[in-house]
Amino acid sequence: MKMKKVLCGLAAMTMLFTSTACGKEKDDKVTINLMAFTEEVPGMVQKYLDTHPDFAKKYKVKTTVKATDNGAYQDALDLALANNNSDSPDMYCAEAAFILKYSQGDLSKYAATYEELGIEDVEGKIKDAEIAQYSVDLGTRDGKVVALGYQATGGAFIYRRSLAKDVLGTDDPATVAEAIGAGTNSWDKFFDVAEDMSGKGYAMLSGDGDLWHAVENSSSQGWVVDNKLTIDPKRENFLDLSKELYDNGYINGTTDWQEGWFNDMKDAGPKKVFGFFGPAWLINYTIAKNCDGTAVGEGTYGDWAVCPPPVGFFWGGTWLLANKDASDEKKKAIGEIIEWITLDATKDGLQYMWANGTYDPEAPTKDCVASAKVMAMSDGKLDFLGGQNMFDVFVPANEYANGKNLTQYDEKFNKAFRDQVTQYVEGKKSRSEAIEEFKKSVKSTTKVEVD
C-alpha cells in the first residue's frame, strides 16, 4: 500500500508516469503534428475528430500556428521540415503566395503524394468533385498531386448596389457586368465607369491594390521563367493603370489590409467606394466583417452584389500537404483527414458544410469551396448580397482562373514591385526608374537572373 502511494506521488510530480493504479487511463494515441498559419485548418481537423469518434480514439493532433507576417511561417516551417525529428510537422499548409515553393519548388522534396497517403484514384475523385484546374495545377509535382485546397478562390467584382443604381441606373449584376467590360480582357470599359463614378463623387476602388490582384493573376507569365526575371506586359501595364487611378482620383489611395481599406467597406472613407475585386472569402471574412452591420439596413450590409470581372483571376487559397517522412500509420491517417477536407463531394464532407454554412452553427458563413459539384447542390444565396446566389458567379470564375503564372517567389516579388509602383504614381520616381529599382531588388535578394 505504501509503495502504491509512492508511485502515485511520483506520477503526479513528473506527469510522465501513468498507471491504472493511480486511477488514470494510459494515453496511447498517435500524435499528428500539424503546422498552419491560421486557426482555420486546425479547426477543420478538430471537426474531423469530433465527427469521426473511432478515428479520434486512435489519433490526436498537436497544432502549431505561426502567422505569415514577414515570412515568419515559412521560416519556421522550413526549419521544422529540415530537422526531421519527432516535432517536425506531419501535415502542413501553404497559401497561394508560396504554395509552389512546397508543391513544386525548393521545399517540394518534403511533400508526400496523395497516393502515398492511401488516397485511392486521386484523379478520378478530383474529376468527380469538379475541382478547378488551377487549384490542381498548383498542387501537382511531376504529374502527381501533393497538395489540394478546400476553397475556390476565383475572383469577381464585388460592388455596391446603391452606387450602381445612382450611376448606371440599375444594380442588376448582368447589366453591371456588361458596363465594366466583364470577360473582355480589357480595362477600357472599367475605366469609363470609373469616370462616371467620379462625376458623382464616388471612388471606383479603394486603392490600386484592389486592381493588382486581378492584374497579377491574369497575366500570361509569372515573375520567373527559366530562372530569369520576367515582367509580363500585363504586370508592367499595372504601372500605367495605377497611375490613371491615382491621377484621376478614381481611388481613395488606401493600402489593402490597412485601416483605410477597411473603412471604405463601411463608407467611412473620403469617398464612397463602388467596389472591390476578390473571391468569396473577401466577402465573408473581410467586407462583411467591416461593413458596420450584421443585418440588412445596417451599415452597408445588404447593399452589395457580385458580377464577373473584366479579366479572369483568382486570389488566395490554402493547400494541404503531408510530410513524406511521416510514419506509414500517420500518412494513412492524414490521408483520411485530407480526403475529407478536399475531395469528399458528399453531404458528409467538409466541402458541403463549408458551402452551406453548417460547419460552425455559431458563425453560419457560406463560402465557395473547391468542389463545383458541391456548390451545384448547395444554396449560395446571401442576405449580404441582397439575396443573390454568389455561386452563379463564382463557379464560372474558377474555370477562368489561371494557376500557371505563379512562382515560388511571388510573395517577395509582389511586395517589391508594388512598392515601386507606389513610388512612381506618387511622382517620387520615373516609370523607368521604378522598374530598374525593382530589378535591383530581385538581383540583390535572389539567385534569379536579371537582364
C-alpha positions as CSV (number, residue, x, y, z in Angstrom):
1,M,0.0,0.0,0.0
2,K,2.9,2.4,0.8
3,M,4.6,1.6,-2.4
4,K,1.4,2.3,-4.4
5,K,1.2,5.8,-2.8
6,V,4.9,6.5,-3.6
7,L,4.3,5.5,-7.2
8,C,1.3,7.7,-7.5
9,G,3.1,10.6,-5.9
10,L,5.9,10.3,-8.5
11,A,3.4,10.2,-11.3
12,A,1.8,13.4,-10.1
13,M,5.1,15.2,-9.8
14,T,6.6,14.2,-13.1
15,M,3.4,13.9,-15.3
16,L,5.3,11.2,-17.1
17,F,4.1,8.1,-15.2
18,T,0.6,6.8,-16.0
19,S,-0.9,3.8,-14.3
20,T,-4.3,2.4,-13.6
21,A,-3.0,2.1,-10.0
22,C,-3.3,5.9,-9.9
23,G,-6.7,6.0,-11.4
24,K,-5.6,7.2,-14.8
25,E,-6.0,5.7,-18.2
26,K,-2.9,5.4,-20.4
27,D,-2.9,7.7,-23.4
28,D,-1.5,5.7,-26.3
29,K,-3.0,7.8,-29.1
30,V,-0.7,8.5,-32.1
31,T,0.1,12.2,-32.3
32,I,-0.1,14.0,-35.6
33,N,1.8,17.2,-35.8
34,L,0.0,20.0,-37.7
35,M,1.5,23.3,-38.7
36,A,-0.6,26.1,-40.0
37,F,-0.7,29.9,-40.4
38,T,-4.2,30.5,-39.1
39,E,-6.7,28.6,-36.9
40,E,-8.8,27.6,-39.9
41,V,-7.3,24.3,-40.9
42,P,-6.7,23.2,-37.2
43,G,-10.4,23.9,-36.7
44,M,-11.3,21.6,-39.7
45,V,-9.1,18.9,-38.4
46,Q,-10.7,19.2,-35.0
47,K,-14.1,19.0,-36.7
48,Y,-13.0,15.7,-38.3
49,L,-12.0,14.3,-34.9
50,D,-15.4,15.4,-33.5
51,T,-17.4,13.8,-36.3
52,H,-15.3,10.6,-36.5
53,P,-15.1,9.3,-32.9
54,D,-13.4,6.0,-33.9
55,F,-10.6,7.9,-35.6
56,A,-10.3,10.2,-32.5
57,K,-9.8,7.2,-30.3
58,K,-6.6,6.4,-32.1
59,Y,-5.2,9.8,-33.0
60,K,-4.7,13.2,-31.5
61,V,-3.4,16.4,-33.1
62,K,-0.7,18.7,-31.9
63,T,-1.0,22.1,-33.6
64,T,1.5,24.8,-34.2
65,V,0.2,28.1,-35.6
66,K,2.6,30.8,-36.9
67,A,1.5,33.9,-38.7
68,T,2.8,34.6,-42.2
69,D,4.0,38.1,-41.3
70,N,7.4,38.9,-42.7
71,G,7.9,35.3,-43.8
72,A,7.8,34.0,-40.3
73,Y,5.6,31.0,-41.1
74,Q,7.8,29.9,-44.0
75,D,11.0,30.3,-41.9
76,A,9.5,28.2,-39.1
77,L,8.1,25.5,-41.5
78,D,11.3,25.2,-43.5
79,L,13.3,24.7,-40.3
80,A,10.9,22.2,-38.9
81,L,10.8,20.1,-42.1
82,A,14.6,20.1,-42.4
83,N,15.0,19.0,-38.8
84,N,13.2,15.7,-39.5
85,N,12.5,14.9,-35.9
86,S,9.6,13.9,-33.7
87,D,8.4,17.6,-33.6
88,S,8.5,18.0,-37.4
89,P,5.1,18.6,-39.0
90,D,3.3,15.6,-40.4
91,M,0.7,17.8,-42.0
92,Y,1.2,21.4,-43.0
93,C,-0.4,24.2,-45.0
94,A,0.7,26.6,-47.7
95,E,-1.2,29.6,-49.2
96,A,-1.3,30.8,-52.8
97,A,1.6,33.3,-52.2
98,F,4.0,30.4,-51.5
99,I,2.3,27.1,-52.4
100,L,4.7,26.5,-55.3
101,K,7.7,26.6,-53.0
102,Y,6.3,23.5,-51.2
103,S,4.5,21.7,-54.1
104,Q,7.0,22.1,-56.9
105,G,9.9,24.3,-55.8
106,D,12.8,24.2,-53.3
107,L,10.8,22.6,-50.5
108,S,8.7,20.2,-52.6
109,K,11.0,17.3,-51.7
110,Y,9.3,17.0,-48.4
111,A,5.8,16.6,-49.8
112,A,4.2,13.2,-50.0
113,T,2.0,12.4,-52.9
114,Y,-1.7,11.9,-52.1
115,E,-1.3,8.4,-53.4
116,E,1.3,7.8,-50.7
117,L,-1.3,8.8,-48.2
118,G,-3.5,6.0,-49.3
119,I,-6.0,8.1,-51.1
120,E,-7.2,5.9,-54.0
121,D,-7.9,7.2,-57.5
122,V,-7.0,10.8,-56.8
123,E,-7.5,11.9,-60.4
124,G,-10.9,10.2,-60.5
125,K,-12.0,11.9,-57.3
126,I,-10.8,15.3,-58.5
127,K,-12.8,14.9,-61.7
128,D,-15.9,13.7,-59.8
129,A,-15.7,16.6,-57.4
130,E,-15.2,19.0,-60.3
131,I,-12.3,20.8,-58.8
132,A,-11.0,23.8,-60.7
133,Q,-7.9,23.0,-62.8
134,Y,-5.8,26.0,-61.5
135,S,-6.0,24.5,-57.9
136,V,-4.9,21.1,-59.1
137,D,-2.1,22.5,-61.2
138,L,-0.6,24.4,-58.3
139,G,-0.6,21.3,-56.1
140,T,0.9,18.9,-58.7
141,R,4.5,17.8,-58.8
142,D,5.8,15.6,-61.7
143,G,2.3,14.6,-62.6
144,K,1.3,13.6,-59.0
145,V,-0.9,15.6,-56.7
146,V,0.8,16.6,-53.5
147,A,-1.5,19.4,-52.4
148,L,-5.1,20.4,-52.8
149,G,-7.2,23.3,-51.4
150,Y,-10.6,23.3,-49.9
151,Q,-11.7,26.8,-51.2
152,A,-12.4,28.0,-54.7
153,T,-10.8,31.5,-55.0
154,G,-11.8,32.6,-58.5
155,G,-12.4,36.4,-58.4
156,A,-15.3,38.6,-59.2
157,F,-16.2,42.3,-59.0
158,I,-17.9,42.9,-55.7
159,Y,-19.9,46.2,-55.9
160,R,-22.3,48.5,-54.1
161,R,-25.9,48.2,-55.4
162,S,-26.9,51.8,-54.3
163,L,-24.0,53.3,-56.3
164,A,-24.7,51.2,-59.3
165,K,-28.3,52.4,-59.3
166,D,-27.2,56.0,-58.9
167,V,-24.6,56.0,-61.7
168,L,-25.7,53.1,-64.0
169,G,-29.4,53.2,-63.4
170,T,-29.6,49.6,-62.2
171,D,-27.9,47.2,-59.7
172,D,-28.6,44.2,-61.9
173,P,-25.4,42.0,-62.0
174,A,-25.7,41.3,-65.7
175,T,-26.0,44.9,-66.6
176,V,-23.2,46.0,-64.3
177,A,-21.0,43.2,-65.8
178,E,-21.6,44.5,-69.3
179,A,-20.9,48.1,-68.2
180,I,-17.5,47.2,-66.7
181,G,-16.5,45.0,-69.7
182,A,-16.8,41.6,-68.0
183,G,-14.9,39.0,-69.9
184,T,-13.4,41.4,-72.4
185,N,-9.8,41.1,-71.1
186,S,-9.7,44.9,-71.3
187,W,-9.8,47.6,-68.7
188,D,-11.3,50.3,-71.1
189,K,-15.0,50.0,-70.1
190,F,-14.0,49.6,-66.4
191,F,-12.2,53.0,-66.5
192,D,-15.2,54.5,-68.4
193,V,-17.4,53.6,-65.4
194,A,-14.7,54.9,-63.1
195,E,-15.0,58.3,-64.8
196,D,-18.8,58.2,-64.4
197,M,-18.5,57.3,-60.8
198,S,-16.0,60.2,-60.3
199,G,-18.6,62.5,-61.7
200,K,-21.0,61.6,-58.9
201,G,-18.3,62.0,-56.3
202,Y,-17.6,58.3,-55.9
203,A,-14.3,56.3,-56.0
204,M,-14.2,53.3,-58.3
205,L,-11.9,51.4,-56.0
206,S,-10.5,51.8,-52.6
207,G,-6.8,51.6,-53.6
208,D,-4.7,50.4,-56.5
209,G,-4.1,47.1,-54.7
210,D,-7.7,46.2,-55.4
211,L,-6.8,46.1,-59.1
212,W,-3.4,44.5,-58.6
213,H,-4.7,41.0,-57.7
214,A,-6.8,40.9,-60.9
215,V,-3.8,42.0,-62.9
216,E,-1.3,39.8,-61.2
217,N,-3.3,36.6,-61.6
218,S,-4.5,37.2,-65.1
219,S,-1.0,37.7,-66.6
220,S,0.3,35.2,-69.1
221,Q,3.7,34.6,-67.3
222,G,4.9,34.5,-63.8
223,W,7.8,36.5,-62.4
224,V,10.4,33.9,-63.2
225,V,10.7,31.9,-66.5
226,D,13.8,29.6,-66.8
227,N,15.3,31.2,-63.8
228,K,15.1,34.7,-65.4
229,L,13.1,37.6,-64.2
230,T,10.2,38.2,-66.5
231,I,7.9,41.2,-66.2
232,D,4.8,40.2,-68.0
233,P,3.3,43.1,-70.2
234,K,0.1,43.0,-68.1
235,R,2.0,43.4,-64.9
236,E,4.1,46.2,-66.3
237,N,0.9,47.8,-67.5
238,F,-0.2,48.0,-63.9
239,L,2.2,50.9,-63.5
240,D,0.0,52.8,-66.0
241,L,-3.3,51.6,-64.7
242,S,-2.3,52.5,-61.1
243,K,-1.2,56.0,-62.2
244,E,-4.5,56.5,-64.1
245,L,-6.4,55.6,-60.9
246,Y,-4.3,57.9,-58.8
247,D,-4.1,60.9,-61.1
248,N,-7.9,60.9,-61.8
249,G,-9.0,60.4,-58.2
250,Y,-10.7,57.1,-59.0
251,I,-9.4,55.7,-55.7
252,N,-9.2,56.8,-52.1
253,G,-5.5,55.9,-52.0
254,T,-5.7,53.2,-49.4
255,T,-3.5,50.2,-49.0
256,D,-5.1,46.8,-48.8
257,W,-5.3,45.2,-45.3
258,Q,-4.8,48.6,-43.6
259,E,-7.4,50.7,-41.7
260,G,-8.3,53.0,-44.6
261,W,-9.2,50.0,-46.8
262,F,-11.4,48.5,-44.1
263,N,-13.1,51.9,-43.6
264,D,-14.1,52.1,-47.2
265,M,-16.2,48.9,-46.7
266,K,-18.5,50.9,-44.4
267,D,-18.5,54.3,-46.1
268,A,-16.0,55.8,-43.6
269,G,-13.5,56.9,-46.2
270,P,-13.2,60.2,-48.1
271,K,-15.5,58.9,-50.9
272,K,-17.9,56.1,-51.1
273,V,-16.3,53.2,-53.0
274,F,-18.0,51.4,-55.8
275,G,-16.3,48.0,-55.5
276,F,-13.5,45.6,-54.7
277,F,-12.0,42.7,-56.7
278,G,-11.9,39.4,-54.9
279,P,-13.1,35.9,-54.3
280,A,-15.9,34.8,-51.9
281,W,-13.7,34.8,-48.9
282,L,-13.2,38.6,-49.3
283,I,-17.0,39.0,-49.0
284,N,-17.4,36.7,-46.0
285,Y,-14.4,37.4,-43.9
286,T,-13.4,40.9,-44.8
287,I,-16.1,43.1,-46.3
288,A,-18.9,41.6,-44.2
289,K,-16.7,41.9,-41.0
290,N,-16.1,45.6,-41.8
291,C,-19.4,46.8,-43.2
292,D,-20.6,48.2,-39.9
293,G,-23.7,46.0,-39.7
294,T,-25.0,42.4,-39.3
295,A,-28.4,42.7,-41.0
296,V,-29.9,44.4,-44.0
297,G,-30.1,48.1,-43.4
298,E,-27.2,48.3,-41.0
299,G,-24.1,49.9,-42.4
300,T,-23.5,48.7,-45.9
301,Y,-24.9,45.2,-45.2
302,G,-27.2,44.0,-48.0
303,D,-26.0,46.7,-50.4
304,W,-23.6,44.5,-52.2
305,A,-23.7,42.3,-55.3
306,V,-21.2,40.4,-57.5
307,C,-20.6,40.1,-61.2
308,P,-17.9,38.7,-63.5
309,P,-14.7,40.8,-63.8
310,P,-13.1,42.2,-67.0
311,V,-10.4,39.6,-66.6
312,G,-10.4,36.1,-65.0
313,F,-8.3,35.7,-61.9
314,F,-8.0,34.1,-58.6
315,W,-6.7,35.4,-55.3
316,G,-5.6,33.3,-52.3
317,G,-6.4,29.8,-51.1
318,T,-4.8,27.3,-48.7
319,W,-3.4,24.0,-49.8
320,L,-2.9,20.9,-47.6
321,L,0.3,18.8,-47.7
322,A,1.7,15.9,-45.8
323,N,5.3,15.1,-44.9
324,K,6.8,12.2,-46.8
325,D,8.9,11.3,-43.8
326,A,5.9,10.8,-41.5
327,S,5.3,7.2,-40.5
328,D,3.1,5.0,-42.7
329,E,0.5,4.9,-40.0
330,K,0.4,8.7,-39.8
331,K,0.3,9.1,-43.6
332,K,-2.8,6.9,-43.8
333,A,-4.5,8.9,-41.0
334,I,-3.5,12.2,-42.6
335,G,-4.8,10.9,-45.9
336,E,-8.2,10.3,-44.4
337,I,-8.3,13.8,-43.0
338,I,-7.1,15.5,-46.2
339,E,-9.6,13.5,-48.3
340,W,-12.5,14.5,-46.1
341,I,-11.4,18.2,-46.3
342,T,-10.5,18.5,-50.0
343,L,-12.1,15.6,-52.0
344,D,-15.3,14.4,-50.3
345,A,-18.1,15.8,-52.5
346,T,-20.9,14.3,-50.5
347,K,-23.1,15.9,-47.9
348,D,-20.9,14.3,-45.2
349,G,-17.7,16.1,-46.2
350,L,-16.2,19.4,-45.1
351,Q,-16.9,20.9,-48.5
352,Y,-20.7,20.7,-48.1
353,M,-20.6,22.0,-44.6
354,W,-18.4,24.9,-45.7
355,A,-20.6,25.8,-48.7
356,N,-23.8,25.7,-46.8
357,G,-22.8,27.5,-43.6
358,T,-23.3,24.5,-41.4
359,Y,-19.7,24.0,-40.5
360,D,-19.9,26.3,-37.5
361,P,-23.5,26.8,-36.2
362,E,-22.4,29.9,-34.2
363,A,-21.0,31.5,-37.4
364,P,-23.1,30.2,-40.3
365,T,-20.9,31.6,-43.1
366,K,-21.3,30.2,-46.6
367,D,-18.2,30.1,-48.8
368,C,-17.1,28.9,-52.2
369,V,-15.4,25.5,-52.0
370,A,-13.1,23.7,-54.2
371,S,-15.8,21.3,-55.5
372,A,-18.1,22.7,-58.1
373,K,-20.2,19.6,-57.7
374,V,-20.8,20.5,-54.1
375,M,-21.7,24.1,-54.9
376,A,-24.2,22.9,-57.6
377,M,-26.1,21.1,-54.8
378,S,-25.7,24.0,-52.3
379,D,-27.5,27.2,-51.6
380,G,-25.3,30.2,-52.3
381,K,-27.8,33.0,-51.5
382,L,-26.7,35.6,-49.1
383,D,-28.6,38.4,-47.4
384,F,-25.4,40.4,-47.5
385,L,-25.6,40.3,-51.4
386,G,-29.3,41.3,-51.4
387,G,-30.3,37.7,-51.8
388,Q,-28.1,37.0,-54.8
389,N,-26.7,33.4,-55.2
390,M,-23.0,34.0,-55.3
391,F,-22.3,30.6,-56.7
392,D,-23.8,31.6,-60.0
393,V,-20.8,34.0,-60.4
394,F,-18.0,32.3,-58.6
395,V,-18.3,28.8,-60.1
396,P,-17.7,30.1,-63.7
397,A,-15.0,32.4,-62.2
398,N,-13.0,29.4,-61.0
399,E,-13.0,28.0,-64.6
400,Y,-11.2,31.1,-65.9
401,A,-8.6,31.3,-63.2
402,N,-5.1,30.5,-64.3
403,G,-2.6,29.0,-61.9
404,K,0.3,28.8,-64.3
405,N,1.6,32.3,-63.7
406,L,2.6,31.8,-60.1
407,T,6.2,31.2,-58.8
408,Q,7.7,30.4,-55.5
409,Y,9.0,34.0,-55.3
410,D,5.6,35.7,-55.6
411,E,5.2,37.0,-52.0
412,K,8.6,38.7,-52.1
413,F,8.5,40.0,-55.7
414,N,4.9,41.3,-55.4
415,K,5.8,43.4,-52.5
416,A,8.9,44.8,-54.1
417,F,7.1,45.6,-57.3
418,R,4.1,47.3,-55.6
419,D,6.5,49.4,-53.5
420,Q,8.0,50.7,-56.7
421,V,4.6,51.3,-58.3
422,T,3.7,53.5,-55.4
423,Q,6.9,55.4,-55.8
424,Y,6.1,56.0,-59.4
425,V,2.4,57.0,-59.1
426,E,3.3,59.5,-56.3
427,G,5.8,61.1,-58.5
428,K,8.9,60.1,-56.5
429,K,10.4,58.1,-59.4
430,S,10.0,57.9,-63.1
431,R,8.5,54.8,-64.7
432,S,11.8,53.5,-65.9
433,E,13.5,54.2,-62.5
434,A,10.8,52.2,-60.7
435,I,11.3,49.2,-63.0
436,E,15.1,49.4,-62.6
437,E,14.8,49.6,-58.8
438,F,12.6,46.5,-58.8
439,K,15.1,44.6,-60.9
440,K,17.9,45.6,-58.5
441,S,15.8,44.3,-55.6
442,V,15.3,41.0,-57.3
443,K,19.0,40.7,-58.2
444,S,20.2,41.5,-54.6
445,T,17.9,39.2,-52.8
446,T,17.7,36.1,-55.0
447,K,19.7,34.0,-57.5
448,V,17.2,34.8,-60.3
449,E,18.9,36.1,-63.4
450,V,18.1,39.7,-64.2
451,D,18.8,41.4,-67.5
